[in-house]
Amino acid sequence: MAKQFLQGNKALAETAIRSGCRIFFGYPITPSSEIPEYYAAQPKERKVTFIQAETEVSAFNMVAGAVAAGRRAMTATSGPGFSLGQEAMSYMTAAGLPAVIVDVMRPGPADGEILASQGDYFQVTKGGGHGDYNVIVLAPYSVQEACDLTRKAFELAEKHGNPVVVLSDSTIAKMCESVELPEEISYKVPTFSGALTGCKDKRHVITTCGDGAAQWEKFNLNLQERFAKIREEEQKWDAVQVEDADVVMVSFGSVARVALETVEIAREHGLKVGLLRPITLWPFPEKAFAGLDGKKFFVVELNAGQMVQDVKLSVKNKDDVSYYGRFGGFTPTPLELYEEICKRYGKGASK
């Protein structure tokens, strides 16, 4: 298929439509607004439904309703909107609803800025709603990967009966790159076995509340079995020259693009630096760190050091892990990161 030169948000939206997601509920918020705009502009013959909700709370719950009826549905938002939707995330996870949510991150706290940030890591990966629950989180680092992971998100959501978040940021959302869009697919309705179809011979109950401690503990134990299966099967990452590296950079999303160039600069100067890029932020790819004992880990994030906590939990010696971050919409340059590596590790990086 011929490649197209598309903006990240528009490429993601077109991929979702081609993946059978013809229902979109949303409330506009920068830097995700091109996604609902793209849905709203579709011609009638594509049979796409777009509804602008009155708030993000409404949009998330509208998605829950459509998905419960067996349709692929989606919303897109940014950090403040995702915060408002987290009660619905807890409910959708308990109900086993395969919803897909796009979070295009921007700096915070509060309203913050509308540039690139990764400050939503905690609220997306740790579960900001109440209770013990997890959602699958996919973190693309390019427009092409945003397309690929958007299609994957619907597949994973229905495979595991669990919400999936595609975690983008302002850089990926606004940049234009050459992409190969997927073929348009036809899909069966309903899309998963637990859908409420109204058929008399098919009774299904969606449960989000308990009937006593014993029943709700059993319910939670079943949820933990689901999450354990996801942890075992769905950890994804990319590794670049980590085998012989003395220093392994760990970055996700758009800043991983910078880190990749930093590896090239370091190698040109004789420093053995590699890159480990988590693609799933939940489940966090703990398996990626197996066999990397004794190396130094240099975690670069556009936040105050959120993913660094998961890195420390994944390595044998947490003292081998250091962090470097930028705030407010600043993205470090490859040379900036290279100089920071030299400052911290000196000649030890080039053994």
Backbone torsions as a table, in degrees:
resi	resn	phi	psi	omega
1	MET	NA	139.8	-179.4
2	ALA	-66.7	144.2	178.2
3	LYS	-80.7	155.6	177.6
4	GLN	-127.1	152.2	178.2
5	PHE	-98.9	105.8	-171.3
6	LEU	-132.9	151.7	171.1
7	GLN	-70.2	147.9	-176.3
8	GLY	-54.5	-49.8	-179.1
9	ASN	-61.3	-42.3	-177.9
10	LYS	-70.1	-38.4	177.8
11	ALA	-64.3	-40.1	178.3
12	LEU	-63.3	-45.4	-178.7
13	ALA	-63.4	-43.5	179.6
14	GLU	-64.2	-38.6	177.1
15	THR	-62.8	-42.1	179.4
16	ALA	-61.1	-43.4	179.1
17	ILE	-62.8	-45.0	179.2
18	ARG	-66.4	-18.0	178.9
19	SER	-92.1	9.8	176.3
20	GLY	93.3	4.0	177.8
21	CYS	-88.9	91.1	-177.0
22	ARG	-104.1	10.6	178.1
23	ILE	-124.5	124.1	-179.0
24	PHE	-133.0	128.7	173.2
25	PHE	-116.9	132.7	-177.8
26	GLY	-159.8	161.0	173.3
27	TYR	-127.0	122.9	-171.5
28	PRO	-62.8	134.5	174.9
29	ILE	-155.1	127.5	177.7
30	THR	-69.8	139.0	9.6
31	PRO	-102.6	31.9	-179.1
32	SER	-103.5	-0.4	-165.3
33	SER	-63.1	-25.9	179.0
34	GLU	-65.1	-21.6	-179.8
35	ILE	-69.1	-54.2	175.2
36	PRO	-63.7	-33.9	177.5
37	GLU	-60.5	-40.5	-179.7
38	TYR	-64.8	-43.7	177.6
39	TYR	-62.6	-44.0	-176.9
40	ALA	-64.2	-26.4	-175.6
41	ALA	-88.8	0.4	-176.3
42	GLN	-70.5	141.0	179.2
43	PRO	-68.9	157.8	-175.3
44	LYS	-59.8	-32.5	-175.9
45	GLU	-66.9	-15.9	176.6
46	ARG	-81.0	-10.6	177.4
47	LYS	55.6	47.8	177.5
48	VAL	-101.0	134.2	177.6
49	THR	-106.1	123.1	176.2
50	PHE	-122.2	128.6	175.7
51	ILE	-129.8	123.5	174.3
52	GLN	-84.2	116.8	-179.9
53	ALA	-77.9	163.2	179.5
54	GLU	-76.7	-23.5	176.3
55	THR	-152.2	168.5	174.3
56	GLU	-64.5	-33.1	177.0
57	VAL	-57.3	-46.1	179.3
58	SER	-64.2	-43.8	-177.5
59	ALA	-59.5	-46.0	-179.8
60	PHE	-61.7	-41.8	-178.2
61	ASN	-74.4	-29.3	172.8
62	MET	-64.8	-41.2	175.9
63	VAL	-59.3	-44.5	179.7
64	ALA	-57.5	-43.3	-179.1
65	GLY	-65.0	-44.1	-179.4
66	ALA	-66.0	-41.7	-179.8
67	VAL	-67.1	-38.1	178.3
68	ALA	-60.4	-29.0	178.3
69	ALA	-86.0	4.3	173.6
70	GLY	92.5	16.8	178.8
71	ARG	-104.7	149.5	170.8
72	ARG	-79.4	123.8	-178.1
73	ALA	-141.4	157.9	-172.9
74	MET	-152.3	156.7	165.6
75	THR	-135.8	162.5	177.6
76	ALA	-134.9	141.1	-175.9
77	THR	-153.4	-171.1	171.2
78	SER	-127.9	-175.4	-170.9
79	GLY	-49.0	-52.3	-179.6
80	PRO	-60.6	-38.1	178.6
81	GLY	-70.2	-37.5	178.1
82	PHE	-64.6	-36.0	177.0
83	SER	-57.6	-42.9	-179.1
84	LEU	-68.3	-26.5	-176.7
85	GLY	-89.3	1.6	-171.4
86	GLN	-73.1	-24.1	172.1
87	GLU	-62.2	-42.7	178.7
88	ALA	-65.5	-34.0	178.2
89	MET	-62.4	-41.2	177.8
90	SER	-63.2	-43.5	179.7
91	TYR	-66.0	-43.6	-177.9
92	MET	-65.5	-36.0	177.7
93	THR	-66.7	-44.4	178.0
94	ALA	-61.4	-37.4	-177.0
95	ALA	-81.5	-8.7	-179.3
96	GLY	71.1	37.1	-176.4
97	LEU	-94.6	125.3	-176.0
98	PRO	-83.0	64.9	179.6
99	ALA	-84.7	154.5	174.0
100	VAL	-121.0	128.1	-179.2
101	ILE	-122.5	134.6	174.7
102	VAL	-105.5	126.4	175.9
103	ASP	-117.0	111.0	177.3
104	VAL	-96.7	102.0	-169.8
105	MET	-69.0	147.5	173.3
106	ARG	-141.6	162.5	-175.1
107	PRO	-66.0	146.4	173.0
108	GLY	-134.3	-163.6	1.1
109	PRO	-71.7	179.8	179.4
110	ALA	59.3	-145.9	-178.4
111	ASP	-67.1	-36.9	175.9
112	GLY	60.0	-142.1	-177.9
113	GLU	-115.0	-176.9	179.3
114	ILE	-121.4	24.3	177.3
115	LEU	-96.4	-167.4	-176.1
116	ALA	-79.3	142.0	177.3
117	SER	-156.9	166.4	174.8
118	GLN	-131.2	29.2	-176.2
119	GLY	-76.1	-3.4	178.8
120	ASP	-88.6	2.7	-174.2
121	TYR	-52.9	-50.4	-177.4
122	PHE	-61.9	-50.0	-173.2
123	GLN	-68.4	-23.7	179.7
124	VAL	-87.4	-43.3	-174.5
125	THR	-86.6	-25.6	-175.2
126	LYS	-97.4	-9.7	179.7
127	GLY	83.3	96.2	-177.4
128	GLY	-81.5	-18.0	174.7
129	GLY	-78.9	177.6	-175.1
130	HIS	-84.1	157.0	176.5
131	GLY	94.0	173.7	179.0
132	ASP	-92.0	99.3	179.5
133	TYR	-149.0	161.7	176.7
134	ASN	-138.0	149.6	170.4
135	VAL	-120.4	147.4	176.8
136	ILE	-71.1	135.2	-177.8
137	VAL	-126.5	122.4	179.8
138	LEU	-112.0	131.8	-173.9
139	ALA	-121.4	96.2	177.7
140	PRO	-73.9	153.3	176.7
141	TYR	-118.3	4.9	178.1
142	SER	-149.8	167.8	177.2
143	VAL	-65.7	-41.2	178.3
144	GLN	-60.2	-44.2	-179.4
145	GLU	-69.9	-29.5	174.7
146	ALA	-61.1	-39.6	175.8
147	CYS	-65.9	-50.1	-176.7
148	ASP	-59.9	-43.2	-176.6
149	LEU	-77.0	-23.8	175.0
150	THR	-66.1	-45.8	176.0
151	ARG	-62.6	-42.6	179.5
152	LYS	-61.0	-33.7	-177.5
153	ALA	-59.8	-43.7	179.3
154	PHE	-66.2	-38.0	179.4
155	GLU	-65.3	-45.1	179.9
156	LEU	-67.1	-39.8	-179.6
157	ALA	-58.5	-44.2	-178.0
158	GLU	-79.1	-29.6	176.9
159	LYS	-63.6	-42.3	-173.6
160	HIS	-106.5	-4.1	-177.7
161	GLY	60.6	52.0	-173.6
162	ASN	-150.7	142.7	176.0
163	PRO	-61.6	149.5	177.6
164	VAL	-128.6	136.0	176.5
165	VAL	-109.2	128.3	168.9
166	VAL	-94.7	112.8	-172.2
167	LEU	-100.6	97.5	179.2
168	SER	-100.2	-173.8	172.3
169	ASP	-149.0	175.8	-173.1
170	SER	-60.2	-34.4	-179.6
171	THR	-65.5	-51.4	-179.7
172	ILE	-65.3	-37.4	-177.4
173	ALA	-65.0	-37.6	-171.8
174	LYS	-97.5	-21.1	-177.5
175	MET	-72.0	155.3	175.4
176	CYS	-111.7	131.1	178.6
177	GLU	-140.6	163.9	175.3
178	SER	-78.2	125.2	-177.0
179	VAL	-133.7	153.5	172.0
180	GLU	-108.6	110.7	-178.0
181	LEU	-77.6	150.9	-179.0
182	PRO	-75.8	161.9	174.6
183	GLU	-66.0	148.0	176.2
184	GLU	-73.9	135.0	-176.0
185	ILE	-112.2	156.2	169.1
186	SER	-103.3	144.0	-177.8
187	TYR	-137.0	154.3	-178.5
188	LYS	-79.7	145.4	173.9
189	VAL	-114.4	125.4	2.4
190	PRO	-77.1	163.9	-174.6
191	THR	-88.3	-10.5	178.2
192	PHE	-148.9	157.4	-169.6
193	SER	-67.0	-23.1	-177.2
194	GLY	-89.1	8.5	-176.7
195	ALA	-67.3	147.8	176.9
196	LEU	-89.1	103.0	-174.9
197	THR	-100.5	-14.8	-177.8
198	GLY	84.5	2.0	179.7
199	CYS	-70.9	136.6	-177.2
200	LYS	-64.7	-33.5	-176.1
201	ASP	-90.6	8.7	-179.0
202	LYS	-134.1	96.5	-177.8
203	ARG	-100.8	128.5	178.1
204	HIS	-140.4	139.3	-179.0
205	VAL	-115.3	125.6	173.4
206	ILE	-92.8	120.8	-173.6
207	THR	-111.1	127.1	173.6
208	THR	-131.5	7.7	177.3
209	CYS	-138.5	157.8	-173.0
210	GLY	-100.4	160.4	176.6
211	ASP	-122.7	67.0	-178.6
212	GLY	96.1	160.7	-174.1
213	ALA	-61.8	-42.5	-175.6
214	ALA	-63.2	-46.5	-179.3
215	GLN	-64.8	-41.6	-175.4
216	TRP	-76.5	-28.5	173.1
217	GLU	-65.8	-43.0	178.2
218	LYS	-61.7	-40.9	177.7
219	PHE	-59.6	-45.6	180.0
220	ASN	-66.8	-36.5	177.0
221	LEU	-63.5	-37.4	176.1
222	ASN	-65.1	-39.4	175.7
223	LEU	-60.5	-43.0	-178.9
224	GLN	-65.3	-31.8	174.3
225	GLU	-64.2	-40.6	176.7
226	ARG	-60.9	-46.3	-177.5
227	PHE	-66.4	-36.7	178.4
228	ALA	-63.8	-39.1	178.1
229	LYS	-64.4	-42.6	178.8
230	ILE	-63.5	-43.6	179.0
231	ARG	-59.0	-39.5	-177.5
232	GLU	-72.5	-37.4	-169.8
233	GLU	-98.2	-23.2	-164.6
234	GLU	-117.3	11.7	176.6
235	GLN	-67.9	125.7	-178.3
236	LYS	-132.9	140.5	178.6
237	TRP	-157.7	169.0	174.4
238	ASP	-125.9	135.3	-179.1
239	ALA	-123.7	133.4	-179.1
240	VAL	-125.6	112.0	175.0
241	GLN	52.4	44.5	179.8
242	VAL	-89.6	-20.3	-173.2
243	GLU	-60.1	-47.2	-178.0
244	ASP	-100.0	5.8	-174.9
245	ALA	-72.9	140.9	169.0
246	ASP	-86.3	-33.3	178.0
247	VAL	-121.5	125.5	178.3
248	VAL	-110.0	114.1	173.5
249	MET	-74.6	143.2	177.2
250	VAL	-127.3	115.3	-178.4
251	SER	-147.8	155.8	176.3
252	PHE	-131.8	166.2	175.5
253	GLY	63.1	-150.4	-172.8
254	SER	-63.0	-32.9	-178.4
255	VAL	-69.5	-19.9	176.0
256	ALA	-65.8	-27.0	176.0
257	ARG	-64.2	-40.5	177.4
258	VAL	-66.7	-43.7	-179.3
259	ALA	-61.2	-36.2	180.0
260	LEU	-63.2	-40.9	177.1
261	GLU	-69.5	-32.6	176.7
262	THR	-62.4	-39.8	177.0
263	VAL	-58.8	-43.1	-180.0
264	GLU	-63.3	-42.6	178.7
265	ILE	-63.2	-46.0	-178.5
266	ALA	-61.9	-43.7	179.5
267	ARG	-63.1	-37.8	177.8
268	GLU	-62.7	-27.0	179.7
269	HIS	-98.7	12.5	174.8
270	GLY	82.9	11.8	179.0
271	LEU	-95.6	130.9	-178.2
272	LYS	-85.5	88.2	-178.3
273	VAL	-118.8	138.2	176.9
274	GLY	-126.6	179.0	-179.3
275	LEU	-135.8	131.5	170.9
276	LEU	-115.9	118.9	-176.7
277	ARG	-114.0	106.8	174.2
278	PRO	-64.4	131.2	174.6
279	ILE	-99.5	-40.2	168.5
280	THR	-94.6	123.5	175.2
281	LEU	-89.4	-29.4	161.1
282	TRP	-138.1	123.7	-0.8
283	PRO	-69.2	136.1	178.3
284	PHE	-67.5	136.6	-173.9
285	PRO	-76.6	70.9	178.0
286	GLU	-59.1	-33.7	-178.2
287	LYS	-61.3	-24.7	-177.8
288	ALA	-64.5	-22.8	-175.5
289	PHE	-92.2	-3.9	178.0
290	ALA	-63.7	133.4	178.9
291	GLY	81.9	5.1	-179.4
292	LEU	-106.1	20.4	179.9
293	ASP	-60.3	143.3	176.6
294	GLY	90.4	-8.2	177.8
295	LYS	-90.0	161.8	173.7
296	LYS	-95.9	141.4	-178.1
297	PHE	-117.6	122.2	-176.7
298	PHE	-112.0	102.2	-174.1
299	VAL	-91.9	123.9	-179.9
300	VAL	-117.1	123.0	-179.1
301	GLU	-139.4	158.6	174.0
302	LEU	-96.7	58.6	179.7
303	ASN	-165.3	-170.1	-175.4
304	ALA	-85.4	9.1	179.7
305	GLY	103.2	69.4	-178.5
306	GLN	-100.7	-53.2	177.3
307	MET	-63.8	-25.5	-178.3
308	VAL	-56.1	-29.7	178.6
309	GLN	-66.0	-39.6	177.8
310	ASP	-69.9	-33.5	176.5
311	VAL	-63.9	-44.8	-180.0
312	LYS	-62.0	-32.6	177.9
313	LEU	-75.1	-17.1	-174.2
314	SER	-98.0	-15.3	-177.0
315	VAL	-102.0	164.1	-177.4
316	LYS	-71.7	-37.5	-176.9
317	ASN	-127.9	108.4	-177.1
318	LYS	-64.5	-19.9	177.9
319	ASP	-70.8	-11.8	176.6
320	ASP	-81.5	-2.2	-174.0
321	VAL	-107.4	130.1	173.1
322	SER	-127.7	164.9	-172.7
323	TYR	-131.8	145.4	172.8
324	TYR	-141.1	130.9	-177.8
325	GLY	-143.4	160.9	174.0
326	ARG	-126.4	156.6	-174.9
327	PHE	-127.0	169.4	167.2
328	GLY	74.1	0.7	-177.0
329	GLY	114.0	-5.4	175.2
330	PHE	-75.1	137.6	171.5
331	THR	-115.7	128.5	-178.8
332	PRO	-65.9	154.7	176.0
333	THR	-89.3	160.4	176.7
334	PRO	-58.1	-39.8	179.7
335	LEU	-66.9	-37.2	177.4
336	GLU	-59.9	-44.3	179.8
337	LEU	-69.7	-38.3	177.6
338	TYR	-61.6	-44.8	179.7
339	GLU	-65.0	-34.4	178.1
340	GLU	-68.0	-38.6	176.8
341	ILE	-63.0	-44.9	178.9
342	CYS	-61.6	-40.0	-178.9
343	LYS	-65.3	-40.7	-174.9
344	ARG	-82.5	-37.8	-172.2
345	TYR	-112.3	-16.1	175.1
346	GLY	50.0	-139.7	-177.6
347	LYS	-67.0	-17.5	179.5
348	GLY	-64.2	-18.0	-179.7
349	ALA	-81.5	-12.0	-174.5
350	SER	-117.9	28.5	179.2
351	LYS	-61.5	NA	NA
